[in-house]
Amino acid sequence: MNPTLIGAGAVGLWATLALLTVLAGDVPPFQLTAFCFAIGGTIGVIWTALGRGFGAIGGLGWRVWMLGIGGLFGYHFFYFTALQNAPPAEAGLIAYLWPLLIVLFSGLLPGETLRRGHIIGALVAFVGAMLILADADLSFSGEYALGYAAAILCAVLWSGYSVLSRRFGSAPTQSVALFCLVTAALSTGAHLLLEETVWPSQPSGWLGLVMLGLGPVGAAFYLWDIGVKHGDIQLLGTVSYAAPLLSTLLLIATGFAPLTWTLAASAILITGGAVIAARAGSGKFRSGAG
């Protein structure tokens, strides 16, 4: 199966993150992360046991461990820090620079060519994603500098993790299971230090928690690993901007958000950006190589 398409499957799963988080209710973020990554890690352990066996993930170098743990736990730690120290709309917008950074950083990879179309496509898609927040009060006040800094670290960590994963392409995707389990353990520690434990009071909340662990905070990371290691990483970076659009559409379809005209414009821009990036990847913007 096409690895780029597999990686795009992760974007589709991430689109369900907001809806499932709403269903999960008031579970604190680090507690939620610990629970979901424990499920995500278990998925990988079962997959490994039924497939290549645990010998497939033996002997990982320290650089691979640092990359995996830094990407998964580091991103979520700074993401929640950003949300706690800055307005969510502003923090989310800054953090969601990571797809654009993936496109830009990918030009540093051996064998990859960053073309004008990749950059244009990513910028067009970013504008489309920004439109979703068009009605938000984006003031970017200096009093939230800590939150903004944490959001920037989010974007750098996840884009760096995604691009550098390609440099460690020999590390099997099954190794993501180990990173998930370590992230679950570290998140448990952060939860015990910083939060009070709150579990869902309704069956729908438990359903949301379990589905989060199976999908956007679980299987998605295995799909993404395959995509960024073996697929078209520039196209994946651009397509990632579809996640907030699809997420908003899901919230509208389930009655958690209103339909606005900006969504249509956002859809056109994100789709157009992805098309531009895809055409660049197929060599139709060769004159803009560089």
N, C-alpha and C positions, 0 to 999 in steps of 0.2 A: 504493500500500500504506500502511496505517496507520503513521504515524511512531512512535507509542508502541510498537506491536508490533515495529517495526524496532529501536528502542532496547532493548526487552526481549531481543532477540536477542543484544545485547552481554552482558547478564547471563548468558544461557545459555552463551556462549563463556567468560566469566570463571569459570564453574563448572568448566571443564576445566583451569584453571590449576594446581591442586595436583597432579592426576594427571600432567599432562605435565611438570611440574617434577620430579616423582619419577622419571619416565622419563629425563629429561635427565641425572640423576645429579649429580655433584659440580662442575658448571660454576659458577664464581664468579658472584655475582649481577650485578655490573656487566658482566661479559663476556657473560652470558646476555642482559641487557637490550640491549646493543649489537647483538648478533647478531640478536635477534628484532625490534628496531625497524628494523634495516636491511631485513629481509624485509617488515615492515609498511609501511615507506616505499616499497619497490619495488612493492608491491601498488597503492598509490595512484598512483604514477607511471604504471604500465601502464594503470590505470583512466582516468586523466586523458588519456593519449595516445590511447586508443581512444574517448574520449567527447568532452568539450567542448574539449579541447586545453589547452595550457599557458597560454593567455591567460586562462583562467578563474581562475587563481590568481595573476595578476599584480597588483601594486599593493596588496598587503596593508599596512595601517597598522602602526605599531610596537606599538600596543596589542594588536592581534591576535597578532603575533609573541610578545610577552611573555606573553600569556595561554596560547597554545598550548605554548610551550616550558616555561613555569612549571608548567603543569598536567601535562604528560607527563613531562618530566625531573625537575621538582621533586618530584612525588609519589614517583617511584621512588627518587630519591636519599634522601629523608628516610625512606622506608619501610625501605630496607635499613639506614640508620643506626639506626633504631629497633630492628630485629631484632638488630643487632650490640651494642646497648647496653642491652637489656632482655630479660626472658624473652619468647619468641615469642608465647605465649598472651596475655599482658598487652598487649604492643605491638600485636598484631593486633586485639584487642578495642577498644583506644582508636582505632586507625586506622580501624576499621570503624564509627566514628560518622558517616562521610561521608554515607551515605544519609539519616540523620536530619537532618543539617545541610542537605542539599539541600532537603528538605521545608520546613525552617524558613526558609532563605534565599530560597526561591522566592517567599515572600510579599512580598519587596521588589521583585520584578519588575513593570514596568508591565503592567497588564492581568491580573495573576494575583491570585487571592483565596485566602488560606490559611484553610481552615476547620478547625473542631474535629476533624472526622473525619480530615483529613490528619494532624494531630498525633497523634491517638489511634492511627491505623493504623500510623504509623511507629514509635511507642513499643512497640506490641504486637509488631510484627515484630522490633524490636531485642531485646526480651526473648527472642523465639524464637531469634534468632541467638546470643544469649548462652548459651542452654541447651546449645548444642553444646560450649561450653567448661566445662560444669558440673563435669566431673571434673578440670579443670586446677587446679593450685595457684596461685591468684591472690592473691599477697601484697601487691603494689604497694609494694615497699620503696623508701624514699627514695634508696637508692644507685643506682637506675636512673632518676633524674630526667632525665638527658640523653636516654635512650631514650624515656621517656614524652613529653617535649617534642617530640621528632622525630615521634612517632606522632600527636600533636595537630596538628602542622603538616601531616602527611599528610592528615588528615581535612579540615582547613581548605582546603588547596590543591586537593584533588580536588573537593570540594563547590563551592568558589569557581569553579574552572574550568568545572564543569558548568553552574552557574547563570549565570555571566557569558557563557558561549557563546551563550546566548539573546539577550543584548544585542547580540551581533555576528552575528546571524542572516544578515546579507547576505554574510558570508564563506563561500565555497563549501566544502562538506565535503571537496573535493579538497585543500584547503589542509592538511588533517591529514597528508597525505603529507610535506609540508615539515617539519612539527613532528616527525614520526617520524624523519626523516633527521637532523635537528639533534640530537634526543635520542640517536640512535645514535652520533653523533660525540662528544657530550659524555660519554656512557657509556663510550666507548672510552678517552677521556682519564682518566676516573675509574678504569677498570680498570687501565690502565698504571701509574697512580700508587699504587693501593691493593691490587692483587691479583696473584697469579701465574696465568698462563694454563693452563687445564686444559680439554682437549677430551674428549668422550665416547669411551670405549674400545669401546663396543658399538653395533651398528646401531640398537638400540632407543633409545639415547641421542640419536643423530642424528635419529631420527624424532621424538622428543619435542621437540628443539630446533626443528626445522622446523615442526612442528605448532603450537608456541607462537607462532612468528612469523606463521603464517598465520591463527591464530585469536585466542586471548585477548590476545596482545600484538601484534596486527596488525589484522585486519578488525574486531575488536570496537570499536576507537576510531572507525571510520567510522560504524558503526551507532549508537554512542552519540551521536555528533555530530548525526546526523539526529534522534534521539529527543529530546535535550534542547533542540534548537533549534525543533522543530516539533511535538513531542508533548506529552503530559500529564506535566510534569516532576515533579509531586508523586507521581503514581502510579509513575513510574519510580524515584524515590527509594525508595519503600516496597518495590517489587518487587525492588530490588537486594539486599535481605536474603535472597532465595532463593539467592543465589550460594553462600554458605558451606554451606547445607543441601544443595544439589545437588552441590557439590564433595565433601562428606563421603559422600553416597550413591554417587557414582562410585568413591571410594576403597574403599568397602565392597564394591561390585559387582566390583571388580577384585582384591579380596583384600588391599588395603593398609591397611585399617582395620576394626575390629570393629563389629558392629551393637549399638546400645544403646537402651534405652527412651526416653532423652531426645530421640532423633531424631524419634520420633512426636510428642511434645509440641511440639518445635521446628517440625515441619511444620505442625501445626495452628495455632500462633500466627502463623507467617509468612504462611500462606495467609489466615488470618483478618484479619491486618493489611492485607494487600493488598486484600481485599474491602472492608474499612472505608474505605480510601483511595479505592478505585474508586467506591464509593457517594457519598463526599464530592465527588468530581470530577463526578459526574452530578447534583449539586445536592440530594442528600437530607439534607445536614447544613447547610442554609443558615442555620439559626438559630444555628450556631456560627461564622459568618463572622467574619473578623477577623484 
